[in-house]
Amino acid sequence: MFFKRKIYDRLLAWKQDAAGEKALMIEGARRIGKSTIVEEFARREYRSYLLIDFNDASDAVRNAFERYLNDLDSFFLILATEYNVTLYPHESLIIFDEVQRYPKARQSIKRLVKDGRYDYIETGSLISIRENVKDITIPSEERQMKMYPMDFEEFCWALGEEQMIAYIRQCFAALKPLEEALHHKAMLLFKQYMLVGGMPKSVDRYLEGNRSFVAADAEKRDILALYANDIRRADARYRTRIVSIFEQIPTFLSQHEKRVRLSNIEAKATYPMYQDTFFWLGNAMMVNECFNCFDPNVGLAVNEDRTLLKCYMGDTGLLVSHAFSEAEIAEGALYKQILNDRLSINEGMLFENAIAQCLTANGYRLFFYTRYNEEKHRNDIEIDFLISNGSKTKPKIFPIEVKSGKRYTTTSLERFIGLYGQRIGQAYVIHPKNLQVTDRIVYLPSYMTICL
């Protein structure tokens, strides 16, 4: 099933503004729908297209890259013949799918774009991993675009809930709560999104199975197996540590502070020892990293402390399948508890991961804030997320606290506002209840995170 994706409009903008001068590299984790959306784009927007999947490209295709890049007439003739496609100058698109499998093709982009006959889109995962770029020159004629799993809005589109999304955005713009019955429906949709996730195949199985969480879970476990296989191919110098971090993500997130504690993995472990590990997982886009910002300001990255971090799963649905056994899923009790707000443990882990996923899909790098109180010998301020408006003329930061339950305090956020009030544009609490506005804080229901 083809699902409507927001990235399609960005593909159109590239075709209109830059296709003749830049190839487009779409980077994302495995199975998020890169190939599907690009092929649909090619089918709709070009007279013809040619897709080379480097997972199974023939010897003839690989030899064309090795032998005929200095003779592009012969090069294109070989490709057109091999795939039985007629290529039309300025009207055809050539797709390099899973290009990380054959870095030579990526390096060829410089010459192919300069030739100017056709447009080019590359797709891949693990694009920036050093094993996949060590022997090539990255072409400057390549524009990179990140793609993520389906966000909550795209998930609702897939479920036929376009009007609900329009209503949510309308209420957010007016800062007014949803009608109560519709609020409960929107929260039910958000919980379904947390459980199913945004991997298109998982969503497809969920819908095909008449809203079957078990069918979606089976697909997610297949994806996790693919991730495990990718990890096994990582450089031997840090492969074991990648496995350790990835396997313990649910453990880290189930703790109160949700931070990565390397001491739980290896005695006397330090961040420099694991630097390549987090680089690999982050660039594979299997996880969304969130770093500590010790001086909250508009330039959050300038003041980041990379030795303190949280590590969220790139897709919350995958986190559910990663954290719970097949038996727990098959019995159905887990889903009933979450849908009915009765999960006593780990619900905060799922909600916070989902908010991290929403913010990442909206283009934010993730930061958090913590302050250690020397007198009390503990942290007395913890802010889950910090985002900024990026403005150079009117810079503001926006602290975000995530609450999975309906009973909570906002002590940390109030202290943070007291410290940095002049820098703050708006403070948010994201919670399961309806929208509320006070003098200092806007309380948003979880589903409105897409509007930030």
N, C-alpha and C positions, 0 to 999 in steps of 0.2 A: 504494500500500500504506500502511495506517495503522500507525504504530509507537507503541508505548507510550512515553509521555514523563512525566518526573517532575513537570512543571509542572501536570499534570492535578489532582493532589492540592491544589495551591495554588489552582487555580480553584475547586475544591469548597469550600475554606476561605473564600474570598472570598464565594461565594454564600451560605454559611451565616452569615457574620459581618457582612458589610458591603454586600451587593449593593443593598439598599434605600437606602443613604446615599451610596454612592460608585460611580461608574463605574470600570471597570478598564481601564487603559491597558497593553497588552502591547507592549513595545518590543524590537526586535531587528533584526539585520542581515537583509538580503534572503535569502529562500529557506531560512530555518531551520525552517519549518513552523508559523509563527504561525497562519495562516489555517486550516490543516488541523486543528490541535488545538482551536482555538476552535469551529470548526463541528462537530467531533465532540462536544465538550462540550455545545454547544447542542442537538444532536440527542438526546443521552442524558439530559440533565438538565432540559429544559424541554418544555412541552407544544407550543410552536411557537417558531420563531425567524425572524428576517428579517435577511439579510446584504446590506449595501450596500457594493459594491466601488467605491471612488472613483476607480479607474483608468478605469472606463467607466460611471459613474453617468449616467443620462439627464438631459436638461434638466428634465424634470418633477420629478425628485428634487432637483436643485440648486435649482430654483425654490421648492420646498417649504421649504427652509432659508432662502431669501431673503425669502419673503413670509408664511409661515404659522406662525412660531414664537410669535407672539402669539395664535394660534388653534390650539391643539394638537389639538383634535378633528379639524379639517380636515387638519392636518399628518399625523396618524397614518392618516387615511382615504386620503390620497394615497399614502403609503408602502405600506399594505396592498394597495391596488388595483394599484399599479405592479408589486409583486412577487407578487401573488396569494397572499397569506398572511393567515390569520386570526390576529389578535393577541388574547391573553387577558390581562387585567389581572393582574399578580403571577405570571403563569405563562409569560410570553414574554420572549425575549431579543432585543434589537436589536444587531447587530454593525456597527460602522463599520470596514470593512477598508481598509487603506492610507489612513488618515485624514489623513496628512500631505499628500495630494494636494488636500485641501479643508479647510483650517484652520477655515473657518466652522462646519463640523460639530463640530469639537472644542470650539469656544467655546460651542456650543449645549448642551453637556452640563450646564452649571449649571442651566439651565431645565428640561431633560428629567428630570434626577434629582429636582429639587424637585417636579415633577409626580407622580412616584411610581408611575406605572402599570406601567412595564416596567423590566427590568434592561438595562444597557448594557456592552458590551465594545468597546474600540477597539484596533486593531492598527496598527502602522506601523513604518517605519524612518526614519532621519533626523529623528526626532521633535523633537530639541532643537536642530537646526540653525537658526541665527537667521533664515535666509530663510523658514522654515516657521512661525515664531512671531511675527515682527515686527509683524503687524497684528492680533493677537488677544490676549485675556486668558486665560491658562491657568486653567481652572476648579479651584477648591479641592475640588470634589466628584469629583476624579479620583485614584485610587490607581494608582501606577505599578509595573509589574512587569517586570523584564528577563528576556528569554529568550535562550538561547544555542544553538549547534548541539548535536546529540546528544553527550553525554559518553560516555566509554568504557563505562560501565555500560549506558546505553541502547543503545549499539552492540551489546553482547553480547546484550542482550535480543532485538534484531532478528535476531541470528544463532541464536537459540534456546539461548543459553548461560546461562540463569538459574541453574542449579546451580553453574556455575563461579563466577559472581559471589558467590553465597552462601558458597561455600567460601573465596574470597579474603577476604571480610569476616570470616569466622570465624577464619581464620589471623591476620589483622591484629589482631583483638581479643585473641587469645591470644599475640601476638608470636611466632609459630612459623612456620617456612618451609613452603611447599607441598610436597607429595610431588613429587619431582624431575621425573617425567614430566608431571605437571600444571603444574608451573612452566613447563616448556618450551612447553606448549600455551597457557598464559596469555600468555607473551611473544609467541607467534606471533599471538594475537588482538590484542595491543596494537600490534604492527607493522602488522597489517592495518588497524587503526583509524587509525594515523598516515597510511597511504597513501591510504585511502579518505576519511577524515575523517568529520565528523558532519552534513553537509548531507543531509537525508532523501532527496532525489532521487538523490544520488550513491550513498547506501547502497542505495536501491531498485534502481538500475541494476546495482550490484555483485552483488546477489543474483539479480536477473532474468537476468543474464548468466552465471550459474554461477560466481560469484566472479571476475568479469572486471574487472581493474584498468583495462583500456583503456576499457570501457564507462563505468566510474565517472569516468574522466578526461574523457571527452567532456562529461559533464554538468557537471563542475566548471569546464571552460573556458567553458561557456555562462553559468555564474554569474559568473565573472570578467568576462565581457563586460558583464553587467548592472551590475556594480560600476563598470566603466569608464564606462558610460553615465551612471550616477549622478554620478560625479566630473565629467563634462563639464557637468553642470547646476549645479555649485557656483558660488558667487560668483566673478566674474571677478578680484577682487582677490587671491585666493589659489588659484585653480584650478590654475595651472601648478605651484605648489609641492606641491599635493596629489598631482598626477600624479608628480612627481619622487620624493616620499617613498614613495608606494605602489609604484612600479616598482622601487625599490631596496631594499625590505624583504629579499629574499633575500640581497642583497649585504651589508647590515648584519649579518644573522644568521649569515652564513658566516664572519665575522671572529671572532677569539679572544674579544674582550670583548663582541661582539654589540651594542654600543651604536650609536646613531645618530650619525654624524659628519657634521654639516652642511657642513663644509669640503669633503667629497667631492662635494657637490652644487653649491655656490655659494661663490665666493671671498668671504671676510670675512663669511660668514653667521653670524647669532646666533640664539639661541632666540627672542627677542621677534619677530624677523622671521618665524618659522615657528609662532608660537603659535596663530594661527587655523587653520593647517594641521593640527596635531595635535588641536586641539579638534574639527575637522570629522571626521577619521578616527576619533577615539575615540567621538564621539557617534553616528557612523554605525554603530558596533560592527563595523566591518570589521577593526579591529585591537584588540589588548589592549596597552595601554601599561603600562610598568613603570618607575617613577621611583626615583632614587637616594634612599636614606634615610641621612643623614649622622650621625645619632645614634640607633641602634637602640633603641627603647623600645616600650611597648605602644601609644602614640599615634604610629604610624609616619607617618601623614599630616602630623602637626604638624611633623615634621623632614624633609620631603621637599624635594629639590632638583630642580625640574622642568627645569633646564637639562641634566641628565644623564639620559638615558632610553634604554630599549630599546623596540622597536616590533615586537611579535609579530603574526602573522596571526591573525585570530579563529578560523580553522579550519585545522588542520595539513594536512588533505587538500588544501585550496585552496593552501596554501603549496607543496606538492609540484608541483601543476600550474602554479603561478606561477613556480617556480624552474627547472623542467626543460621541455624542448621536447616537442612531441607525438611527434617521432621517437624521442626517448629513452624515452618511455612506451610507444609502440607496439612497439618492439623487445623490451621486457620485461626487458632486462638490469638496469635500475635497480631494479625490484621484486625480482628474484632476489638482487641484491647486498644490499639492505636486509633481506630476509627471512633471508638466510644470514649476516648480520653481516659483509659483505665490502665495504661502501661505505667507501671510503677518505676521502672528503671529504663534508662537509655532513650527515653523520649526526647530529652533535652539534646542528646547527641544528634538525633535525626533532624530535629527542628533547626539546630544551629548549622548543621551541614547543608540543609536545604537553603537557608538564607545565604550562606557562603556561595552556594551554587548560583543563586539568583543574582547576587552582586557581581560575581565573576562574569556571568552572561551579559550583564549590563556594561561591561568594560572596565570595572574597577579592579585594581590590585588590592589585595587584602592586607590590612594592618589591624593590630589590636594595641591596647594600652594597659599597662599594669604599674602600680606604684607600691613599693615596699615601705612599710612603716617600721622604722627602726625601733621605736618605743614599744610597739605592740608585737614586733617580731613576726609580722605577717603582712600580706598584701591587703591594703585597705581600699584600693580602687582597682577595679577590673572592668574594662570596657571591651565588649566582644569584637566590635568592628569600628574602624575609623575610615571615612571616605572624605574626599575634598571636592570642591567645585572646580578646581584647576584654574581658577581665574587669577591673572596677574595683577589686575586692577582692584578687584574686590575679593581677595582670597578668604575662604571660609572652610572650616572643617565641620563634619557632621558625625557625632558619636552615635553609635547604635548598640543598644542592649537587646538581646534576644531572650524571651521568656517563653518556655513551653507550657507552663501551667497558668492557671488563672489567679493564683495567689502568689504574690511576690512583693519585694521591696525594690526601691530604686535608689538606695543609699549611695552606691558607687557612682551612678550617673549624676546625682545631685552634687556630690563632692567634685566630680570632674567639671561640671558647669561652674561651680564656685571658683575653681582654679583657672579655667581657660575660657570664661564667659565671653570675653571680647573677640575670641577667635572663632566662636561657634556660630554657624548659620542657623542650624536647627538641631535639636537633640531628639532622637527617636527611641521609643521602645517598641519592639515588634513582638506581638503576643497573639494568643488565640482569640481574644475578645474583639469586639467591634471598635471602630475608630473613635478616639477621644482626643480632645485638644485641651491642654492647660496652658498656663502662662509660659512655662519653660519647656514642656515636653509634648511632642505629638506621639500618641499611642496608635500604632498601625496594626491592623490584622495582618497575619503572615502573608496572605495572598497579595497584599499591596506592595510588597517588596519590589515587584516588577516595575513599579512606577518611580522608584528612586533613580 
